[in-house]
Amino acid sequence: MTILITGGAGYIGSHMVLDLLATNEKIVVLDDLSTGFTGLVPAIVPLVKGDIGDKPLVKSVIENYGVNAIMHFAAKIVVPDSMTDPLGYYLNNTAKARTLIEAAVESGIKNFIFSSTAAVYGEAGEMPVTENTPPAPVSPYGRSKLMVEWMLEDAARAYGLNAMVLRYFNVAGADHAGRSGQSTPRATHLIKTACEAATGKRNGMSVFGTDYDTPDGTCIRDYIHVSDLARAHRLSLDFMRAGGKGTVLNCAYGHGSSVMEVIKAVKQASGVDFPVSLTERRAGDPPEVVATGEKIRALLGWAPAFDDLGVIVADALAWEKQLATAALNRPV
Ligand code: UFG
């Protein structure tokens, strides 16, 4: 009864590892270490360096470790990069996921949990979105993920693979106990960027657009703490193991914060009044992205523990401060 976590050395995957360890699950991580860090995976967890697109490897990991469920986090996630390198994104996120799913089906895996994204909704006009809002992704990133959702839906029908699709909204924060956090360099995400500014790693930051049709003119997003997100996966697995059928679930709190509110929270938590410049809109940013989050609460009994912007920001900031000295790499 081992769970295979692809991308377990990455930001969200490593929080998943911590969550499952706390519940005494047996796990194995498969990660190509292109953006992950070995030091984010506790030493007691087996870590296989390799590619999800390498079917013989995946099948041997499944067999050797007695895997019977897969949580699939490994992916490329930078939306602007997907615009300039769409084929690279379709290879990594779509074609390799197809191979992983095939390996799962051939090995008789029952339960599969997939990291999808709010990007599948594109610029959905109506807010908040629900799982019934028609997908209309505008980036190759969003499309690369939506195609995997479709493959899983078809694989469920044809082969009986039980698949849960979790569409993440804006994931942020870090492990409350300081064991993991967002570590990749060249951050573009708002909370990470603001924490870098607060800790002097960059000289201030920019607000991309102040003329949106929102109360303070800046964009609104539904920020969800990474540990609450990890728990949503564990509850999904419990649900499926108990015979529940996989479905599509939005992972969101159901309310949003503006860019200005986030920056204010980071300044408050850090006590640093870093410089902020008001600049032009960033291409492709919808004014508001918020989901109701009702379905996941009702189906899984998911009750967030960190639904508080102040806590999310404080945890992200604490990680940012220790990142300079954190042991991100260990031999595997
Ligand atoms: N922003 C700034 N300044 C910055 C960084 C971001 O003003 O330095 C603004 C953005 O313009 C946006 C908001 O902060 O309005 C949030 O931006 P992020 O880059 O943090 O997140 P996005 O909402 O753009 O991206 C998220 C996920 C992606 C996902 C995308 C679309 O991180 O994985 O939503 O759903 F694909």
Residues whose N, C-alpha, C, O or C-beta is under 5 A from the ligand:
A	BS01	UFG	I77 V79 T117 A118 A119 T188 H189 L190 I191 T193 M205 S206 V207 F208 C219 R221 V259 R282 D285
